[in-house]
Each structure stands twice: as structure tokens, then as C-alpha cells.
Amino acid sequence: MWNMLHKLRGIMGKRDEQYSLSGVIELDEGFFSTETNNDEKQRPLKRGRGSQKKSKVLVMAETQPLEGQTTKNGKPRRDNTLFFRL
């Protein structure tokens, strides 16, 4: 499973090398649950951001306002382009 995910991430990263972000760029981090080793399951786990069960992921999105479209709050809708980088 790990090997397949690693290959998929590598392919997605190579595909995104041909694009570059420009204009307004939003940057955010996320924490996603991951599997732990059998050795780590025996030890008590840390809590919070440094937890062994969570992996930190950085996400960047290029946004452009869409003409003539607004959200429920009256703000202009945005078109997002997401890129994945290892």
C-alpha cells in the first residue's frame, strides 16, 4: 500500500512541474491521519500537531475571481487551481 501511494504521489508531483502558480495564491496546512508502525503502537503517542498518527501537508491554491458570480454572502466566487508537491 505504501509503495503504491508513493508512486501515485510521485506521478502527481511530476505532472504539476509543468505548471506554475501566479496571481492570488492561498496557502494552508492540514493534518491527515496516517498508519503507525507496530513499534510505535507499543509506545505511548504524543498529542497535538507532533502526533505520530498525523502527517502535515502543505496546500497551495491559485484563485481567480469569477465574473458575475457571487456566494451566499455576496462575495465574488473564486476559481481554484490546486497543485500537489511532495
N, CA, C and O atoms as CSV, one atom per row, in Angstrom:
chain,resi,resn,atom,element,x,y,z
A,1,MET,N,N,0.826,-1.190,0.000
A,1,MET,CA,C,0.000,0.000,0.000
A,1,MET,C,C,0.870,1.254,0.000
A,1,MET,O,O,0.623,2.176,-0.778
A,2,TRP,N,N,1.890,1.299,0.869
A,2,TRP,CA,C,2.756,2.470,0.943
A,2,TRP,C,C,3.442,2.710,-0.386
A,2,TRP,O,O,3.530,3.849,-0.846
A,3,ASN,N,N,3.935,1.634,-1.013
A,3,ASN,CA,C,4.647,1.765,-2.283
A,3,ASN,C,C,3.725,2.332,-3.363
A,3,ASN,O,O,4.146,3.186,-4.144
A,4,MET,N,N,2.489,1.874,-3.415
A,4,MET,CA,C,1.541,2.362,-4.412
A,4,MET,C,C,1.240,3.847,-4.192
A,4,MET,O,O,1.206,4.616,-5.153
A,5,LEU,N,N,1.023,4.257,-2.944
A,5,LEU,CA,C,0.767,5.664,-2.646
A,5,LEU,C,C,1.972,6.527,-2.988
A,5,LEU,O,O,1.817,7.633,-3.506
A,6,HIS,N,N,3.170,6.030,-2.702
A,6,HIS,CA,C,4.387,6.779,-3.005
A,6,HIS,C,C,4.525,6.998,-4.515
A,6,HIS,O,O,4.887,8.091,-4.951
A,7,LYS,N,N,4.241,5.973,-5.307
A,7,LYS,CA,C,4.296,6.105,-6.769
A,7,LYS,C,C,3.258,7.109,-7.265
A,7,LYS,O,O,3.551,7.934,-8.131
A,8,LEU,N,N,2.053,7.038,-6.719
A,8,LEU,CA,C,0.994,7.957,-7.116
A,8,LEU,C,C,1.372,9.399,-6.798
A,8,LEU,O,O,1.164,10.290,-7.621
A,9,ARG,N,N,1.925,9.635,-5.615
A,9,ARG,CA,C,2.344,10.986,-5.242
A,9,ARG,C,C,3.452,11.493,-6.158
A,9,ARG,O,O,3.458,12.661,-6.546
A,10,GLY,N,N,4.386,10.615,-6.502
A,10,GLY,CA,C,5.469,10.996,-7.406
A,10,GLY,C,C,4.959,11.391,-8.782
A,10,GLY,O,O,5.421,12.376,-9.357
A,11,ILE,N,N,4.014,10.632,-9.312
A,11,ILE,CA,C,3.433,10.937,-10.625
A,11,ILE,C,C,2.678,12.264,-10.581
A,11,ILE,O,O,2.786,13.074,-11.501
A,12,MET,N,N,1.915,12.483,-9.511
A,12,MET,CA,C,1.180,13.739,-9.389
A,12,MET,C,C,2.131,14.921,-9.283
A,12,MET,O,O,1.860,15.984,-9.841
A,13,GLY,N,N,3.247,14.749,-8.570
A,13,GLY,CA,C,4.235,15.813,-8.450
A,13,GLY,C,C,4.884,16.138,-9.780
A,13,GLY,O,O,5.101,17.311,-10.084
A,14,LYS,N,N,5.202,15.126,-10.585
A,14,LYS,CA,C,5.817,15.354,-11.897
A,14,LYS,C,C,4.857,16.064,-12.842
A,14,LYS,O,O,5.272,16.923,-13.620
A,15,ARG,N,N,3.580,15.709,-12.779
A,15,ARG,CA,C,2.590,16.347,-13.648
A,15,ARG,C,C,2.496,17.840,-13.363
A,15,ARG,O,O,2.347,18.644,-14.283
A,16,ASP,N,N,2.583,18.211,-12.085
A,16,ASP,CA,C,2.420,19.606,-11.704
A,16,ASP,C,C,3.662,20.448,-11.962
A,16,ASP,O,O,3.592,21.671,-11.844
A,17,GLU,N,N,4.804,19.840,-12.313
A,17,GLU,CA,C,6.009,20.617,-12.587
A,17,GLU,C,C,5.843,21.504,-13.812
A,17,GLU,O,O,6.535,22.516,-13.925
A,18,GLN,N,N,4.952,21.159,-14.727
A,18,GLN,CA,C,4.783,21.956,-15.933
A,18,GLN,C,C,3.937,23.205,-15.696
A,18,GLN,O,O,3.848,24.056,-16.581
A,19,TYR,N,N,3.320,23.334,-14.532
A,19,TYR,CA,C,2.502,24.491,-14.203
A,19,TYR,C,C,3.201,25.322,-13.137
A,19,TYR,O,O,3.971,24.794,-12.335
A,20,SER,N,N,2.929,26.624,-13.132
A,20,SER,CA,C,3.408,27.467,-12.037
A,20,SER,C,C,2.242,28.333,-11.567
A,20,SER,O,O,1.399,28.745,-12.364
A,21,LEU,N,N,2.206,28.597,-10.279
A,21,LEU,CA,C,1.132,29.391,-9.706
A,21,LEU,C,C,1.418,30.870,-9.925
A,21,LEU,O,O,2.572,31.295,-9.880
A,22,SER,N,N,0.371,31.655,-10.162
A,22,SER,CA,C,0.526,33.099,-10.332
A,22,SER,C,C,-0.733,33.777,-9.809
A,22,SER,O,O,-1.739,33.118,-9.544
A,23,GLY,N,N,-0.670,35.073,-9.666
A,23,GLY,CA,C,-1.832,35.815,-9.172
A,23,GLY,C,C,-1.985,35.648,-7.671
A,23,GLY,O,O,-0.995,35.615,-6.940
A,24,VAL,N,N,-3.220,35.545,-7.213
A,24,VAL,CA,C,-3.512,35.383,-5.788
A,24,VAL,C,C,-3.346,33.911,-5.428
A,24,VAL,O,O,-3.989,33.044,-6.020
A,25,ILE,N,N,-2.474,33.632,-4.446
A,25,ILE,CA,C,-2.202,32.257,-4.030
A,25,ILE,C,C,-2.569,32.106,-2.562
A,25,ILE,O,O,-2.101,32.869,-1.717
A,26,GLU,N,N,-3.400,31.130,-2.263
A,26,GLU,CA,C,-3.771,30.818,-0.886
A,26,GLU,C,C,-2.928,29.646,-0.415
A,26,GLU,O,O,-2.723,28.684,-1.155
A,27,LEU,N,N,-2.439,29.728,0.816
A,27,LEU,CA,C,-1.567,28.711,1.385
A,27,LEU,C,C,-2.174,28.235,2.694
A,27,LEU,O,O,-2.601,29.045,3.516
A,28,ASP,N,N,-2.214,26.924,2.888
A,28,ASP,CA,C,-2.792,26.383,4.114
A,28,ASP,C,C,-2.112,25.061,4.441
A,28,ASP,O,O,-1.532,24.414,3.569
A,29,GLU,N,N,-2.190,24.674,5.694
A,29,GLU,CA,C,-1.646,23.384,6.109
A,29,GLU,C,C,-2.788,22.516,6.615
A,29,GLU,O,O,-3.814,23.010,7.082
A,30,GLY,N,N,-2.582,21.232,6.510
A,30,GLY,CA,C,-3.580,20.294,7.000
A,30,GLY,C,C,-2.896,19.132,7.681
A,30,GLY,O,O,-1.727,18.851,7.415
A,31,PHE,N,N,-3.610,18.457,8.553
A,31,PHE,CA,C,-3.086,17.295,9.253
A,31,PHE,C,C,-3.987,16.109,8.934
A,31,PHE,O,O,-5.194,16.152,9.169
A,32,PHE,N,N,-3.388,15.053,8.396
A,32,PHE,CA,C,-4.142,13.887,7.974
A,32,PHE,C,C,-3.693,12.661,8.744
A,32,PHE,O,O,-2.510,12.509,9.046
A,33,SER,N,N,-4.631,11.790,9.060
A,33,SER,CA,C,-4.319,10.561,9.796
A,33,SER,C,C,-3.496,9.620,8.935
A,33,SER,O,O,-3.751,9.468,7.740
A,34,THR,N,N,-2.498,8.988,9.558
A,34,THR,CA,C,-1.642,8.028,8.868
A,34,THR,C,C,-1.529,6.767,9.706
A,34,THR,O,O,-1.860,6.762,10.892
A,35,GLU,N,N,-1.064,5.707,9.083
A,35,GLU,CA,C,-0.830,4.449,9.786
A,35,GLU,C,C,0.446,4.565,10.618
A,35,GLU,O,O,1.363,5.301,10.254
A,36,THR,N,N,0.502,3.840,11.732
A,36,THR,CA,C,1.704,3.807,12.564
A,36,THR,C,C,2.335,2.427,12.487
A,36,THR,O,O,1.657,1.431,12.232
A,37,ASN,N,N,3.647,2.382,12.713
A,37,ASN,CA,C,4.375,1.107,12.728
A,37,ASN,C,C,3.954,0.288,13.942
A,37,ASN,O,O,3.371,0.818,14.888
A,38,ASN,N,N,4.253,-1.002,13.906
A,38,ASN,CA,C,3.976,-1.849,15.069
A,38,ASN,C,C,4.792,-1.403,16.269
A,38,ASN,O,O,4.322,-1.491,17.403
A,39,ASP,N,N,6.037,-0.916,16.031
A,39,ASP,CA,C,6.871,-0.426,17.134
A,39,ASP,C,C,6.233,0.786,17.797
A,39,ASP,O,O,6.239,0.905,19.022
A,40,GLU,N,N,5.678,1.691,16.982
A,40,GLU,CA,C,5.067,2.898,17.525
A,40,GLU,C,C,3.762,2.595,18.252
A,40,GLU,O,O,3.375,3.333,19.158
A,41,LYS,N,N,3.086,1.531,17.872
A,41,LYS,CA,C,1.833,1.174,18.541
A,41,LYS,C,C,2.085,0.745,19.982
A,41,LYS,O,O,1.205,0.885,20.832
A,42,GLN,N,N,3.277,0.226,20.264
A,42,GLN,CA,C,3.618,-0.221,21.614
A,42,GLN,C,C,3.880,0.963,22.546
A,42,GLN,O,O,3.568,0.899,23.736
A,43,ARG,N,N,4.454,2.048,22.003
A,43,ARG,CA,C,4.809,3.214,22.821
A,43,ARG,C,C,3.617,4.157,22.971
A,43,ARG,O,O,2.744,4.196,22.105
A,44,PRO,N,N,3.579,4.922,24.072
A,44,PRO,CA,C,2.527,5.943,24.191
A,44,PRO,C,C,2.747,7.031,23.133
A,44,PRO,O,O,3.886,7.407,22.858
A,45,LEU,N,N,1.670,7.530,22.546
A,45,LEU,CA,C,1.759,8.510,21.468
A,45,LEU,C,C,1.703,9.929,22.008
A,45,LEU,O,O,1.071,10.201,23.029
A,46,LYS,N,N,2.386,10.840,21.291
A,46,LYS,CA,C,2.312,12.256,21.624
A,46,LYS,C,C,0.953,12.785,21.192
A,46,LYS,O,O,0.278,12.185,20.355
A,47,ARG,N,N,0.562,13.900,21.765
A,47,ARG,CA,C,-0.690,14.541,21.388
A,47,ARG,C,C,-0.399,15.781,20.556
A,47,ARG,O,O,0.721,16.292,20.552
A,48,GLY,N,N,-1.421,16.260,19.853
A,48,GLY,CA,C,-1.330,17.531,19.135
A,48,GLY,C,C,-0.687,17.417,17.769
A,48,GLY,O,O,-0.749,16.371,17.124
A,49,ARG,N,N,-0.060,18.519,17.328
A,49,ARG,CA,C,0.495,18.616,15.980
A,49,ARG,C,C,1.613,17.628,15.724
A,49,ARG,O,O,1.767,17.165,14.593
A,50,GLY,N,N,2.392,17.291,16.724
A,50,GLY,CA,C,3.519,16.388,16.528
A,50,GLY,C,C,3.165,14.924,16.672
A,50,GLY,O,O,4.055,14.080,16.769
A,51,SER,N,N,1.888,14.610,16.689
A,51,SER,CA,C,1.448,13.238,16.899
A,51,SER,C,C,1.951,12.316,15.799
A,51,SER,O,O,2.051,12.711,14.637
A,52,GLN,N,N,2.268,11.080,16.179
A,52,GLN,CA,C,2.732,10.095,15.203
A,52,GLN,C,C,1.598,9.634,14.289
A,52,GLN,O,O,1.856,9.052,13.236
A,53,LYS,N,N,0.362,9.883,14.673
A,53,LYS,CA,C,-0.776,9.457,13.858
A,53,LYS,C,C,-1.148,10.482,12.789
A,53,LYS,O,O,-2.012,10.208,11.955
A,54,LYS,N,N,-0.518,11.653,12.795
A,54,LYS,CA,C,-0.869,12.716,11.860
A,54,LYS,C,C,0.331,13.084,10.993
A,54,LYS,O,O,1.468,13.104,11.463
A,55,SER,N,N,0.062,13.374,9.727
A,55,SER,CA,C,1.084,13.867,8.805
A,55,SER,C,C,0.699,15.273,8.379
A,55,SER,O,O,-0.457,15.540,8.054
A,56,LYS,N,N,1.687,16.177,8.383
A,56,LYS,CA,C,1.437,17.550,7.986
A,56,LYS,C,C,1.538,17.661,6.469
A,56,LYS,O,O,2.478,17.146,5.864
A,57,VAL,N,N,0.564,18.335,5.857
A,57,VAL,CA,C,0.526,18.520,4.409
A,57,VAL,C,C,0.329,20.004,4.125
A,57,VAL,O,O,-0.524,20.652,4.732
A,58,LEU,N,N,1.125,20.539,3.198
A,58,LEU,CA,C,1.021,21.932,2.785
A,58,LEU,C,C,0.282,21.993,1.455
A,58,LEU,O,O,0.606,21.250,0.528
A,59,VAL,N,N,-0.715,22.879,1.357
A,59,VAL,CA,C,-1.520,23.001,0.145
A,59,VAL,C,C,-1.483,24.447,-0.335
A,59,VAL,O,O,-1.677,25.375,0.450
A,60,MET,N,N,-1.228,24.633,-1.648
A,60,MET,CA,C,-1.269,25.960,-2.251
A,60,MET,C,C,-2.330,25.945,-3.343
A,60,MET,O,O,-2.438,24.978,-4.098
A,61,ALA,N,N,-3.110,27.014,-3.424
A,61,ALA,CA,C,-4.163,27.105,-4.435
A,61,ALA,C,C,-4.117,28.470,-5.095
A,61,ALA,O,O,-4.057,29.495,-4.416
A,62,GLU,N,N,-4.145,28.483,-6.418
A,62,GLU,CA,C,-4.245,29.728,-7.180
A,62,GLU,C,C,-5.724,30.054,-7.313
A,62,GLU,O,O,-6.510,29.200,-7.722
A,63,THR,N,N,-6.111,31.276,-6.973
A,63,THR,CA,C,-7.520,31.649,-7.055
A,63,THR,C,C,-7.695,32.846,-7.978
A,63,THR,O,O,-6.859,33.750,-8.012
A,64,GLN,N,N,-8.782,32.838,-8.715
A,64,GLN,CA,C,-9.137,33.948,-9.593
A,64,GLN,C,C,-10.625,34.208,-9.427
A,64,GLN,O,O,-11.422,33.270,-9.448
A,65,PRO,N,N,-11.019,35.490,-9.261
A,65,PRO,CA,C,-12.453,35.782,-9.128
A,65,PRO,C,C,-13.202,35.430,-10.411
A,65,PRO,O,O,-12.707,35.678,-11.510
A,66,LEU,N,N,-14.389,34.853,-10.270
A,66,LEU,CA,C,-15.240,34.544,-11.416
A,66,LEU,C,C,-16.172,35.725,-11.657
A,66,LEU,O,O,-16.823,36.206,-10.730
A,67,GLU,N,N,-16.234,36.180,-12.875
A,67,GLU,CA,C,-17.046,37.347,-13.225
A,67,GLU,C,C,-18.536,37.028,-13.113
A,67,GLU,O,O,-19.003,36.010,-13.625
A,68,GLY,N,N,-19.268,37.900,-12.443
A,68,GLY,CA,C,-20.721,37.793,-12.395
A,68,GLY,C,C,-21.277,36.724,-11.473
A,68,GLY,O,O,-22.488,36.505,-11.471
A,69,GLN,N,N,-20.446,36.050,-10.690
A,69,GLN,CA,C,-20.936,35.020,-9.780
A,69,GLN,C,C,-20.560,35.400,-8.356
A,69,GLN,O,O,-19.433,35.823,-8.096
A,70,THR,N,N,-21.510,35.249,-7.432
A,70,THR,CA,C,-21.250,35.574,-6.035
A,70,THR,C,C,-21.678,34.414,-5.147
A,70,THR,O,O,-22.463,33.555,-5.551
A,71,THR,N,N,-21.140,34.408,-3.921
A,71,THR,CA,C,-21.517,33.405,-2.934
A,71,THR,C,C,-22.785,33.862,-2.219
A,71,THR,O,O,-23.330,34.919,-2.536
A,72,LYS,N,N,-23.251,33.076,-1.264
A,72,LYS,CA,C,-24.443,33.439,-0.489
A,72,LYS,C,C,-24.228,34.738,0.279
A,72,LYS,O,O,-25.179,35.484,0.514
A,73,ASN,N,N,-22.971,35.015,0.674
A,73,ASN,CA,C,-22.660,36.212,1.448
A,73,ASN,C,C,-22.424,37.436,0.569
A,73,ASN,O,O,-22.145,38.515,1.090
A,74,GLY,N,N,-22.529,37.294,-0.749
A,74,GLY,CA,C,-22.315,38.415,-1.649
A,74,GLY,C,C,-20.871,38.593,-2.089
A,74,GLY,O,O,-20.570,39.510,-2.853
A,75,LYS,N,N,-19.970,37.733,-1.622
A,75,LYS,CA,C,-18.568,37.818,-2.031
A,75,LYS,C,C,-18.409,37.170,-3.405
A,75,LYS,O,O,-19.141,36.237,-3.736
A,76,PRO,N,N,-17.450,37.662,-4.215
A,76,PRO,CA,C,-17.275,37.052,-5.542
A,76,PRO,C,C,-16.776,35.614,-5.432
A,76,PRO,O,O,-15.910,35.308,-4.613
A,77,ARG,N,N,-17.333,34.735,-6.267
A,77,ARG,CA,C,-16.865,33.346,-6.307
A,77,ARG,C,C,-15.476,33.307,-6.893
A,77,ARG,O,O,-15.097,34.168,-7.688
A,78,ARG,N,N,-14.706,32.284,-6.489
A,78,ARG,CA,C,-13.336,32.140,-6.979
A,78,ARG,C,C,-13.159,30.781,-7.628
A,78,ARG,O,O,-13.729,29.779,-7.196
A,79,ASP,N,N,-12.355,30.777,-8.672
A,79,ASP,CA,C,-11.980,29.544,-9.359
A,79,ASP,C,C,-10.640,29.114,-8.781
A,79,ASP,O,O,-9.687,29.892,-8.806
A,80,ASN,N,N,-10.542,27.892,-8.261
A,80,ASN,CA,C,-9.309,27.408,-7.638
A,80,ASN,C,C,-8.594,26.426,-8.545
A,80,ASN,O,O,-9.224,25.594,-9.199
A,81,THR,N,N,-7.277,26.529,-8.577
A,81,THR,CA,C,-6.422,25.554,-9.234
A,81,THR,C,C,-5.498,24.996,-8.170
A,81,THR,O,O,-4.728,25.746,-7.572
A,82,LEU,N,N,-5.557,23.689,-7.919
A,82,LEU,CA,C,-4.748,23.069,-6.877
A,82,LEU,C,C,-3.567,22.340,-7.488
A,82,LEU,O,O,-3.678,21.735,-8.554
A,83,PHE,N,N,-2.432,22.404,-6.800
A,83,PHE,CA,C,-1.236,21.688,-7.215
A,83,PHE,C,C,-0.738,20.847,-6.066
A,83,PHE,O,O,-0.870,21.231,-4.904
A,84,PHE,N,N,-0.170,19.710,-6.380
A,84,PHE,CA,C,0.337,18.774,-5.377
A,84,PHE,C,C,1.846,18.710,-5.518
A,84,PHE,O,O,2.355,18.506,-6.620
A,85,ARG,N,N,2.570,18.882,-4.423
A,85,ARG,CA,C,4.027,18.817,-4.459
A,85,ARG,C,C,4.509,18.041,-3.246
A,85,ARG,O,O,4.062,18.297,-2.128
A,86,LEU,N,N,5.413,17.097,-3.453
A,86,LEU,CA,C,5.997,16.335,-2.343
A,86,LEU,C,C,7.080,17.136,-1.681
A,86,LEU,O,O,7.695,16.669,-0.723
